[in-house]
Amino acid sequence: DTGVSQDPRHKITKRGQNVTFRCDPISEHNRLYWYRQTLGQGPEFLTYFQNEAQLEKSRLLSDRFSAERPKGSFSTLEIQRTEQGDSAMYLCASSSTRRHITEAFFGQGTRLTVV
Amino acid sequence: DQQVKQNSPSLSVQEGRISILNCDYTNSMFDYFLWYKKYPAEGPTFLISISSIKDKNEDGRFTVFLNKSAKHLSLHIVPSQPGDSAVYFCAASVSGTYKYIFGTGTRLKVLA
């Protein structure tokens, strides 16, 4: 098991462009989360999936953001019409309901820079 | 409204001594707490957690203490090592919600 994998690691895009990030969770984990981290802040919750169902979305997730987890495996996070304020580290994490301890394991993140 | 607060943005400790990182929370519904360590350009790495039914949890050099009445938890690292230098985040959650609320982090520097 290689842990949570995110692709790409870095993305520079022009304002107004669309971007898509991918997350591959730990294989036996049925929960998947997206967080966003900006400089000097802790990670902020964006959304959460259990299997393929998106169960919660933060108010931070505007209508320009959409996340999917088809078939309950990998997940994608798409940002449409990017704005400079979207520049951040986007973190994916996964956890399992099958364990008593419910800590989430994070990937290395995708750093987005909107110019 | 910052529900999880880490009031010390940075801390320096000599190698071999104890590092104590503090975290306060305001939401009395939180019942599960975690500490993560983060190196630059990497995602957070899980360190240790504690449920609200306990007041202490230990794992090797790392011990987390929970004081529910004060809504305060702390992470003790003994002995501190230069490789412990990183940003430490405290996080809290409410059972059944599955999302974590993170503090703003404390940057620990362990001096050799």
Chai-1 contact restraints between the chains, C-beta under 6 A:
chainA,res_idxA,chainB,res_idxB,connection_type,confidence,min_distance_angstrom,max_distance_angstrom,comment,restraint_id
A,Q41,B,T104,contact,1.0,0.0,6.0,A-B,restraint_1
A,G42,B,F89,contact,1.0,0.0,6.0,A-B,restraint_2
A,G42,B,F102,contact,1.0,0.0,6.0,A-B,restraint_3
A,G42,B,G103,contact,1.0,0.0,6.0,A-B,restraint_4
A,G42,B,T104,contact,1.0,0.0,6.0,A-B,restraint_5
A,G42,B,G105,contact,1.0,0.0,6.0,A-B,restraint_6
A,P43,B,F102,contact,1.0,0.0,6.0,A-B,restraint_7
A,F45,B,K99,contact,1.0,0.0,6.0,A-B,restraint_8
A,Y48,B,Y98,contact,1.0,0.0,6.0,A-B,restraint_9
A,Y48,B,K99,contact,1.0,0.0,6.0,A-B,restraint_10
A,L91,B,G43,contact,1.0,0.0,6.0,A-B,restraint_11
A,E103,B,L34,contact,1.0,0.0,6.0,A-B,restraint_12
A,E103,B,F46,contact,1.0,0.0,6.0,A-B,restraint_13
A,E103,B,S49,contact,1.0,0.0,6.0,A-B,restraint_14
A,F106,B,G43,contact,1.0,0.0,6.0,A-B,restraint_15
A,F106,B,P44,contact,1.0,0.0,6.0,A-B,restraint_16
A,G107,B,G43,contact,1.0,0.0,6.0,A-B,restraint_17
A,Q108,B,E42,contact,1.0,0.0,6.0,A-B,restraint_18
A,Q108,B,G43,contact,1.0,0.0,6.0,A-B,restraint_19
A,G109,B,G43,contact,1.0,0.0,6.0,A-B,restraint_20
